[in-house]
Amino acid sequence: MFNILLVGAGQLGSRHLQALALADFADITIQVVDPFAASLERAKERWEQVERSSSIRSIDFLTDIAQVKGSIDFCVVATNADCRLQLLEDMLARLTVRNLLLEKVLFQSEAQLNAAAQLFAHVGCNVWVNCPRRMFSGYEVLRERLSGQRAFDLRVVGEQWGLACNAIHFIDIWAFLSGASSYVADVSGLDPVVVESKRPGYKELIGTLAGNWQDSRFSLTCHAEVASQPLRIEIETEDYRVTLNEGAGLCELQDKASGAVEALPFTVLYQSQLTHRVAESIYRGSPCQLTPFDESAALHAPFLRTVLAFFNTHDGGAYTLCPIT
């Protein structure tokens, strides 16, 4: 029996659950925990909306970690960032969890990243971070085609795409494609006016967040105004230019020397199409395509450190934790 635990059954958590409904690689039990009745009801509704594997032997919807039974082979934590560290400390003190998948942003400070690293080392569980673009075959193809390229430059431009909460997605895929393992963050291009997030109690950023590592760079730009333009992703190396429209499934690779343009296959996968694949790779002992915790923590740290200083400069100066999730 492969025992799965999902903690957090909100908008994203319920999509994880829909994917887990497809798991057919073993006899499977699922336990879903969320303290909010409305979230559990949404999760139940979305569970009923999808085809479910005959390998699912049971599913239980619970309101407290204390109700969870048995040891856990695979746990997905899809809570907000503000409560994640405390939840992990409580859960891992109570339960044996062999493999963890964490949503991001991981935590709200570099100190919390370090505390989590010590916790995971102490309990001895495997941990990955859910930056799912690494699982898109289109990005795997791009990585192969751009392997060995120098002067790697990733640019993302769009409006109201949630720079604070989503920047780590693009920093992660930049690292995946370029081979970078860290960077120096630059917030000089951010608008000094901090805005409210669509999630109550959190903040958002407008403007450009940049970073560089050796001869690789990224710049992530979020405009406040709505121009109904698709999010644009551009990559430039010494030999190639790439233009990517994820929503339209369009990826073009141009040879800078000849000008020849090649269309590469690209398909966006939704969370409801992914989580069961992660669970199966863990069950079979295959390499997990997602970012290991240590690698992701190294990418989170410069972002959290620099953005926390930015909030303290431009939004009151009293933060010990980044108000993002």
N, C-alpha and C positions, 0 to 999 in steps of 0.2 A: 504494500500500500504506500502510495506517495502522498504525503500530507502537506497541503497548501494552506497558508494563512494570508489573508488580505486584510491589512489594517488601514482603514480610511476608505469609505464607500461613497465619496462624493462624485463630482462630475468625472474626474479622471479615474478614480478608483473603480467606479462602475464600468468603465471601459476596459480596465484590466480584467475585471470579472467576466465580461463578455468574451474576451480572448481565452480565458481559462476554461470557459465552457467547451472550447474546441479540443481540449487536451485529451489525447487518446493513446498515449504511449505507455500507460500503466493503469492499474486500479487507483482511483484518485478520490481523496476526500478534500473538501474545501470548507474552511471556516472564515467568515467575514465578520470583522469587528468594527463598529462605529458607535459612538455614544449618542448620536443624533438619530432619532426615529425617522425623520424625513429622508436622511441619507440612506438608511437601510431600506426604506420603501422604494426609493429610486433604484437602488441596486437590485432589489427583487424584480421590479418592473423590467429593467434592462436584461436581467437574467432570463426572464420569460420571453423576451423579444427575439432571442437568437436560438439557432439549432444547438443542441447540447449533445456532447459525446456520450455514448453508452458506457464509457469507462468511468464516468462520474458516479461514485458509489453513494455519496452523501454531500449535502451542503447545509451549513448551519449559519444563521444570521444572529450575531451576538452584540451585546452593548458594552461588554467589558472584557479586557484581556484576561481577567481572572477566570472567565468562563471557558477559555480555550483548553482543549484536551489534547494530551499526547505531545510527543516531540514533533517539530516542524521541519520538513525537508526543504521547503521553499517558501519564503515570506516576502510579500510585496508591501512596502510601507508607502502609502499615498496620502499622507497627512500634509497639512501646512507646515512650513519650515519652523515656525515659532515654537511648536511643541514637539518637534521630532526627536531632539536629543533626549529629553526627559522620557518620552515614550520608549525609546530604545533602551535606555538604562533600566526602566521598570520591566519591560518585556524580557530582556535578556537575563535579568536577575531571576525571573520566574520560569522561563521556558528555555528548552534546548532548541536553537534554531541553527540549522546547518548552512543555509544559503539565504542571503538577503538581497533584495532589489530595492533601492531607495529612489524616490523621486527627488527632483531638484527644483530650485536651488537646494543644495544639501542642507546647509545650516545658515545661520545669520552672522557668524563671525569666524575668524581664523581660530580663536580659542576653542570654539565648539567643534571645528574640524579636528583639532588635535585631541580633544577629549574623546571624540568618537573613535579616532584611530586607536587610542589606548584601549578603549572598551572592546573593539573588535579583536584586537590582538589578545586580550585577556580571555575572551570566551572562545576564540578560535573559529569564527564563522567566516565563510567566503562572502564578499560584499561587492556588488556592482551598482552602477549609477545609471538611471534610465535616460540616457541621451540617445534616442532610438535611430537617429539618422545613420549611425554606423551599421544598422541592419538593412538599410536600403541598398539594393544591388547596384543602383545607379552611382552611389558614392563609392562603392567598392570598385566599379569599373573606372571611375575617375582617379581613384587612388593608384590603380595600376598604370593608367595612362600617364599620370603626372609623376610617377616614381622617379626620383633622382633629379627632379627639376630644382633649380635655384631661384632665388628672388621671388618666393611664393607670397602672393598678395591676395587676400580675401576681402571683398567689400560686400556689405549687405545694406540695402536702402529700402525703406518702406515707411508707412505711416501708421501710428498707433498700434504697433505690434508688440508692445510690452517689453521695452529694452531691459529694464531691471530684472524681470522674472525670466526672460527668455534669452538673454545674451549668452548664457553658459551653453546653450544648445549650439550656437554658431562658433563659440570659442572651442568647443569640443570637436566639431567637425573640421575646423581649421587645424587643430592639433592632429587629428586623424589623417588628414590629407597631406599635411606638410611635414609631419614627424616632430613637430615642436612639443616640448614637454613642460614649458613654463613661458613666462613673458613678463615684460614691464608694462603695466597698464597706464593709460593716459586718459584723464577725464577732462582735459582742457577744452574739449569740444562739446561738453555737455551744457545745456541751458541751465543757468543758475537757479531758475525757478523750478522747484520740486513740485510735482503734481500728485494728486491722489490716485491710487490704483482703483480699478473696478472692484477689487476685493477690499472690503472695509478693513481699515486699520493698517493698510500697507501703502507704500509709496511707489511712484513710477518716475522714470527719467526720460527726458527729451534731449535730442541732440546726438552727438557722436562719441562713442566709446571706442578707443583704439588700443592696440597693443603691438609689441614687437619682440621678436626673439631671433637673434642672429640676423639672417637675411630674410626672415619671414615676418609678415605683418598682417594685421586685420584691422578693419574699421567697420563699426556697426552703427548705422544711422537710423534714428527713429524720428520722423516728423510729427508734429502735433496736429497739423491740418489733415483733412481727409480729401485725397485727390482721386480715390477709387483706382489707384494703380496697384498692380500686383507687387508683392515683395520681390525685389530684384537681387540676385546673387551673382557676383562677378568674381572670377578668379583669374589672376594673371601670373605667369611664370616667365622665365627667360625665353621660352619657345612657344608658349601657347596662351590664348585667351579663351576663357570659358564663360558663357552666359547661361544662366539657369533660372527657369521659371518653374518652381516646384508644383504650384497649383495646376499649371497647364501640362505638366509632364514633359517639358521641353528643355533639352540640354544640348548646347552647341559648342563644339571644340574647334577653334580656329588655329591653324598653323601660322604663326606670325611671319615666317619667312616666305611661304608660298601664297598665303591668303586663303588657302583651301579650308572649307568649313565642313565639319563632319557632325551629323546628328547622332547623339548617343542615347540609348534607351534610358528612360527615367520614370519611375513610378513611386509615388508617395504611399507609404503604408501607414494605416491608422493604428492607434494603440490596441483597438479591438482585434487587430490582425497579428499581433506581435507577442504578447506576454506568454502564451502557451509555447511558443517556439523557444523562448528563454528557458522556461521550465523544462522542456524536453532536452535541451542541450545540457542542462545541469544533471538531469536524471541519467543521461547516457554517458556523462563524463566527457562530452565534447567541449571544445573551446567556446566560451560565451562571447558573442560579438560585442556586447556592451562594454562600457569603460569600467575597468577595475577601480575600486574605491581610491586606492593610493594615487592613481593617475588623475582621477577626477578631482581629488582634494588639492593636488598641485595646480590644477587649472582654476579651481574655485578661489584659492587663497589670495592671489594678487587682485582678483576682482573684488572680493569681499573687503579686503584691507583698504583698497583705494576708494571704493564706493562709500564705505563707512566714513572715511575722512571727508568725502564730498558732502555727504548728508550733514555731518557736523559743522561744516563750513557754511552751508547754504540753507539749512533747515533747522536752525535752533541750537545746534552745538551740544546736545545732551544725549546722544545715542551711544550705547555700548554694543548694540546689536543692529544690523542692517534691517530696516523695516520692509523687507521684500520676501516673497515666497514664490 
